[in-house]
Amino acid sequence: DAGVIQSPWHEVTEMGQEVTLRCKPISGHDYLFWYRQTMMRGLELLIYFNNNVPIDDSGMPEDRFSAKMPNASFSTLKIQPSEPRDSAVYFCASSKLGWQDGNQPQHFGDGTRLSIL
Amino acid sequence: SQQGEEDPQALSIQEGENATMNCSYKTSINNLQWYRQNSGRGLVHLILIRSNEREKHSGRLRVTLDTSKKSSSLLITASRAADTASYFCATDNSGYSTLTFGKGTMLLVSP
């Protein structure tokens, strides 16, 4: 079975531009998570979805960030306008079971390396 | 805030030696998980230990959990150069389907 697929692998753009990151979760997984990883702050949860519905977006740093999940096989994370401090590696992860089932290993994509100049 | 904190931040050993990494956390958990991240890749789930378990094995991995001390350890036996990676512990957040990750231990295994 294919894993979580993210695109692009690397994006370099200028400050002020719109950035769109894409994610295809593992088929059959009910949960999708977006994370940001930096050296200073480690891995931070930005937002997560359950059955395509955003459940908690309290980790989204600013209104410049938005995420959508129009269907079970696709999600986007947008930054508009982008700023240099948004430079980081962004990961998407999916899982099949929630906490109620007591077993929630997450499957990660290989990330998008975002550089804002 | 970080729930899990790994110790040490970095560890350098020779092939064949054992590597031990520790994780401390602050609040009650349902389970604790360990992940590995190779350079330039996403995190990969290694092992999950539930709060009512004290020890778990998977191949060369041994995980312990002490809920009274709010700590866990990951032991990699007979390490190989391919074990070079960052290792993260992650704790679940009771009532939510999310995990909180520590900042990781960077393990370097030299041939």
Interface residues (C-beta under 8 A of the other chain):
Chain A: V4 Y31 F33 G42 L43 L45 Y48 N50 I55 D56 F91 A93 S95 G98 W99 G102 N103 Q104 P105 Q106 H107 F108 G109 D110 G111
Chain B: Q2 N30 N31 Q33 G40 R41 G42 L43 V44 H45 L48 R50 F88 D92 N93 S94 G95 Y96 S97 T98 L99 T100 F101 G102 K103 G104
